[in-house]
Structure formats: structure tokens, C-alpha cells
Amino acid sequence: MKKKQPVKYTNVIYGVHPIIELLQSKRLKIGAIYTLKNPIKSWTSISKMIPSHIQVSMVTRETLDNVAGSKDHQGILAFVGDFPFSQAMFTPDKQKFVVVLDEIQDVRNLGAILRSAYCTGVDGVVLVRANAASLTASAIKASAGLAIHLPIHLASTVKSAVIELKKSGYHIYSATLGGTESVANFQFQDPAVLIIGNEEVGISADVARLGTRILLPQRRSDISYNASVAGGILMYTIGLQLKKI
């Protein structure tokens, strides 16, 4: 019988809301929690959520800065195991609304998109393994910790992931400046996949051709929405139409 490998608590999650979501979700193994010697405002409520077997250490702000690699920790962090990525690709019978991110580069954009994804009822998110922002502590912080609740699958390429999803029965939609259908009067179909493109170049042409290209109206043609803003508008619209929210 294969021996079960011990959990390695080599990852860090920081910030008040991410720690609260971490404790509520129970999706990640927690090895220890560090917080300031002078208690943060929310410590009384957070401390009641911490299981008794988890070690809590009161440390200096300098220690938190060094461990987090950031000053944006809000006085608390946790050492956790690896994120439980979904090994299998999503399927229409279980995940009706899926979002695919085409090489999003900025961790804050990634976090903002994941936050909106959770709020709008997205059932699963596909990220690519290379040439894109990873699910780091900064990304989780930018999502207000809501990324912790989302099923996330890592794909080798966006194109291969979208082809697989399309073959399984999803309707594919991409947010593009050259969209042929305005979101203002478009009816999305269930099950749906929404592709959100790279901040600079958008969605690659060969991926956009795999589905319907959706246009977000704007006041001028020489400007564009931020990727996370465009994604939020479309996820909200699809979530409403598919009755996910």
C-alpha cells in the first residue's frame, strides 16, 4: 500500500478577508497562523474560527513582512498546503458556467476576476500553466479570499482547453473588441464558457474563432475596458441570464 505523503505547508495566504474565507471554506490544510503581537481589530472574531490543533504565533510586523514578502498582509497570514486544483476538465452536467482566462498577466486582475467569478455564480475557472499569472497569495488577496472557494483547473494551453470544452457541449463566448454580437441584446445559452483575454493583446485569434465573439459597447473605438472590468460585466450578464445569481 502506497504511503500517504505528509502535507507540506509551504504556501502562504495573507490578509483579513482571505484568512476568514480560508477558515470558512476548509478546502486547504492549514499548518500555522501568524498574527501581530498587538491584536488586529478582527482578531477576536477570527480567533474563534481557528481549530484548536492549528498553531498560532504572535509575531512582529517585520516577521510578517518578511514571510509574506509584502506589507499588504493586514497583520495576519497562514501557512497552507497546496491549492486543490481540479484534476479533470469541467463538464456541462456538473459545471454550467465556466470561465477561461487567456494568459492574464497581472495578479491583481486575476484576483479581481476570480472575485467576480465567485460573486456571479461561475462554477469553474480554467487557468493556463505557463505565460500567465499564478494563483499566488497576492492574487488570493486581490480576490478578497473568494478564489479559495472556486474549482480551478490548470490547462496546458487555452486552445486545447476550449476545444475540449466545446466538444463536451459548451457554448463558447469570447470578449473581444472586434465582437460581432453586442452584449446589450445578446441571449447567452446554457451551458456557457466565457473566455477573458490577455490585458494587452486580448484573446488570440485562433481561440476567438472557436466561439461567438461578444462586444462590450463603449464611447470610443480607440479605448478599451480593463480585463477584469470587462470580465465582471460579462460574468454578471451571463450569471443573470443563466439564473446563477
Beta strands, then each sheet from edge to edge (+ up, - down):
strand 1: 11-14
strand 2: 30-36
strand 3: 55-59
strand 4: 76-80
strand 5: 97-101
strand 6: 124-128
strand 7: 152-155
strand 8: 171-175
strand 9: 181-182
strand 10: 192-196
strand 11: 212-215
sheet 1: 1+ 4- 2+ 3+
sheet 2: 7+ 6+ 5+ 10+ 8+ 11+ 9+
end
